[in-house]
């Protein structure tokens, strides 16, 4: 797709090939067992719709009795997850990469990228994806473009369930498999409900992401350096200049301008809301439909917090995944506090418009969001 000296900065096909080659094999299951797992995940995804709808009171059936979404549910393996995410990255990053291509010949590092085309960057990205592909249990792809192998809704969007990862974690935690699979589906179905029941949410987040990328003024050499650091971590090498556990930089450190920091603050707040809401819903629905939910949550939280070892922790820091863990925790606390104070219908005012989304400060102080959105709207002084 992209030859040496070509115009694209990332060889996306090479990224897929590299990630697929280096991704860890999934757990051993027989062909019949694999078919049964896929079928069960599809059933759980379907049944989760009604549970999430009833609990959140967000998505209501239309006149025909159908739920307001047509996003497909895809049960995939690790290579399937890689292909889907490369397609999503390519779509979202297209404006940024076009901007970087225009200037790469005039900046430090541009000559190197020009000489090797997108090959090096494709390999680096592939190494990152090979790591992530063995960790993600499920994902609602908000900006997914449709392809022959990976269908998506007309306006983008599909729900991915990564079967080998779900099986791996349920075995590692030694929990009841059927309960764990439903519990995961409840979380991911909540994300699908968020985007299908709130029509403006997708466009709002996409606009924020593109505004963030539009403010980016990083040279290609620096971006390549960050990707190389991550790949060196995957290979067991310590990135140059890293000292102890405090060394290393997150890819999120690409943030440079005050405008970017402001946008990132808003994005962090909305992602904390979405992730925390999904955690709150999966645990709220859980006691009625997942008998062992308390055991699952306790074991899963310990696993989520500890990681799988030193290398895993280094990569989480570099990729900014520690920030994602805080999003789960802080967002769930925000949702729980608001629901306890004003009820589920009161909480659902958060979906009214972009103006009613919590700020980063309000995620930490739910009472401030209640005061701004509820008391002012209700005429309280």
N, C-alpha and C positions, 0 to 999 in steps of 0.2 A: 504493500500500500504506500509506504513511504521509503524511498530509496535514499542512499547516502547522498547528501547534498540536496535532498528534496525540500519542499517548502514547509511541511508540517513539523512542528516542534516535538510532537509525541507520535511515535509509531504505535498506534492503538492495537493493531493486530499483533505486534511483537509483545506488547504489554499483556495481552490475553495469553499468548503462547508461553511467555515466561512464567506468569502466575500459575497457569495450568500445569506446567512442568514441575514447579517447585512446591506446589501446595501439598500438604500432608495428606496421605490417604485417609479415608474415613474409617469408622469402625467396621469390623467384619460382620456382615449379615448375609443370610442366604437370599436367593432371588425371591423366594416366596415371602420371606420376612420383609424384604424391602417393599414388595408390592403391598403388603398389609399395612406397613407404616405409612406409605404414601396415601393409601385409601383412608386411613384413620385421620391423618392430618387434614385431608380435604373435608371429612365429616366434621371435625372439630372446628375448622374455619367457618363452615356453614352454620353450625349451631351457635357459634360465638356471636354471630350477628344479632340474634334475638336477645341474648344475654346482655350484650353491651348496649343495645338500643333501650332495653327496659331499665337498665341501671342508670345510664347517663341522661335519658330522655332527650337525646339530641336528634337522631335520625328517625323520622316517622315515615310509615309506609305511604305511598302515593295512592291515587284513586283505585289502582289495580291491585293494591295490596303489596306491591313490590317496594323494596328499599331503594332509596335514591342514590344508587351507585351501580356502575357497570364495570368496576375494576376487577380484572381477573385475579384469581388466586393460583400461584404457581408453586408447586413443590419441586425444589431443585436440589441438585448436588452442588459440590463446591465449584467445579468448573462452570456450572450454570450461573451461580451467583457472580462469579468473576465476569462472565460475558455481560450480564445485566448491568453490573456497576460500571464497567468500562463504557458501555453505551451511555449511561447516565452522566458520567464524568465528561465524556466528549461533548454532550449537549450543553451542559452547564458551563464548562470552561471555554467554550468556543470563542466568546468575545475576548477573554483575557489572552488566550493563546494567539489570537489574531493580532492583538496589540503588541505582544511580545515579539512576534515574527517580524513586525514592521520595523522594530528597533534593534533586533539582535545583532545586526552587523556593526552597529555603532557603539556597543557597550562592552565592558569586560565580560568575557565568557562567550560573547556572541560568535566569535570566530570559531571556537570549538564546536558550538552547536551547529554552526553552518557547515562545518566539515563532516560531521557525523550524522547530520540530519536529526531525525527523531529517534534514532536507534538507541542511544544511551538512555535517553529519558524514558523510552518505552520499557527498557529492561528494569530501570530503577522503579518505575511505577508498578511493573509486574511483580517485583520482589515484595513491595508493600502489600499488594493485593493477595499474594500467596499467604502472607501472615494473617491478614484480616479474614480471609475466606474460611479459615478453620474456626473462627470465633463467633461469627454472627449467627444467631438462632433464627431470626426473622427480620423482615424489613419491609416497610411500605415505601416504595420508590415513587416519590412525588413527581419527578420530572422525567420519568422513563419514556423513551421513544419506543414505539412498537417495531418489532421485527418478525420475520417468519417464525423463528423459534421461540421468541419471547413476546407474546402479545401484551398490549397495554390498552387502557381506556382511550377513547377518542381524544380527550384533553390531557393525556398522559396519566400515569399512575398504574401500579400493579402491586400486589402483595406477594412477597416471596417468603417461603418457609424452607429453611435449609435443613433437609431431613438428616443427613449424616451428623451435623453439629448437634441437633436436638437429641439424637440417639446417644452421641458421645457424652453429652452433659448429664443426661438422665442416668447413664451408667456410672459416670464419675461420682455423682451425688448419691447414688444408690437410693433413688426415689421411685415411687410407683409410676411406671412409664405412661400409662394412659392419662393419669392425672397431670403429669408434667406436660404432656403434649397439648392438652386442653388449656392449661395455664398459659403456655407460650402463645397459643392462638388467641386467647383473650387479650393479651397485650397488643399483638399486631393488629387485631381487628379493631381495637380502639383507635389506632392510628388511621386505619382506613375510614372509620366513621368520622374522625375529626376533619379529614379533608373532603369527604363527600357530603357531609352535612353542613359544612361551612363553605359556601361557594367561593368566597373571596380569599380564603386562606392561602391557597396555592399561589395565586398571582401576587399576593402580598409578600410571601417569603421569596419568591423568585425575584421580585423587584428589589428586595433588600440585598439578596445575594449579588445581583448584577450591579447594584450601586456600589457594593463593597469591592467587587472585582474591578469596576470602572475606576476606582480610586487607587488601585494598585499600581505602584510605580517601581516594581522590583525588576532588576536586570535578570536575564536568563541564567547567567552564571550562578547567581545566588540561589535561585530556585533549584538548579541542578545540584548545588552543594547540599541543600537540605535533603533532597531525595537520596543523595549518596550516603549521607549520615545514617539515614534509616536503613539503607541496604547493608551498610557496614555492621549495623547492629544485628541485622538478621543473620549475617555471616559469623557473628560472634566477636567482631572487632570493635574496639572502643573508638568512637568518633574522635578525631584529633581535637585536642583541647578540652576533652571531657575529664573532669576530675571528680572521682567519687560519685555518690548518688545524686549530688546536686548539679552535676554537669549536664551537658546536652541541651538542645534547644527544641522547642516545639515548632512544628510547621505553622502553627497558629501565630508564631512570632513574626510572620510576614507582615503583620499589621504595622503600619508605619505612620499614618496621618491621624490627626484628631477626628476627621470625618470618618475614617475607617473604624476607629475605636468606638465612636458613637453608634455606627451601624452594627458593629460586632456586639455591643451591649444590648441592642434591641434583638438581634438574632439569638443571643444567648438566653435572653428572657423568654422568647417564644419557644425555643427548643426545650428549655427547662419546663415550661408549661406543658408542652405536648408529651414529653417523656414522663414527667411526674403524674400527669393525668392518666396515662396508660398504666403506670404502676398502681395508682390508686384504684382504678377500675378493676384491674386483674385481681387485686386483693379483696376488693369490695364484692365482686361477683363470686370469687373463689369459694367462700364457705358454703354456699348453696349448691355448687356444682362440682367443686374439686375437693373431695373429702380430706386429702392430705395437704391442703394448701399451707397450713402453718409450718409443717415440716419442710416443704419445698421452699418457702420464702426464707426460712432461717438458713438452710444450707446454701441457697443460691446467693443470698446476701454475703455470706462469708466468702464464697468463691469469687464473687464480683469484686469484693474489697481487696482480697489478697493477691489476685492474679495467679499465674502458674509458675512464677519463678523470677529470677533476676532479669533475664532477657526480656520476659514478658513485661515486667515493670518498666524497663528502659524504653521499650517500644511504645508502651502506653503513654509515657511522658512525652516522647518525641512526636507522636501523632496527635497529641492533645486529648487522648482518651480519658485521662484522669479528669479533665474538665467535664466530659460526658457523664462520668460517674457522679460528679457533684450535681449535674443537672437532674439526674434521677432523684437524688436525695432531696435537694432543695425544692424541686418542682412538686414532688409528692407532698412535702410538708406544706407548701403553699395551698395546694388543692384541698388537702385535708382540713387545714385551718379555715379556709373560706367556706367549705361545705358545712363545717360544724357551726359556723357563725350565721350564715344566711341560707343554708339549704342548697340542694342540687340545682333547683331552678334559679336561685340567686347566683350561684357560681356560673351558670350557663350564660349570664350576661357577658362573660368574658368573650363570647363568640359573636357579639353584636357587630363589631367593626374593629379595624386596626386601632382605633382610639381607646377601646376598652381592653386591649391586651395589657397585661402587667408589664411594668418596666423592670429592669434588672434590680433596682432598689426595692420595688414592691414585691418581687419574688421573695426577698429576704424579710420583708415586713408586710405580711398579708393584710394587716389592719389598715395600712395606707391605701391599698387598692380598694378595699371595702369603702373607706371614707371617700375616695375619689369617685368611684363608679356608682355606689349605692346611695350614700347619704346625699350627695349633690343631686343625683337623679330623682331622689325621693323628696327633695326640698328641705332636707335637714340643714341646719345652720353649720 
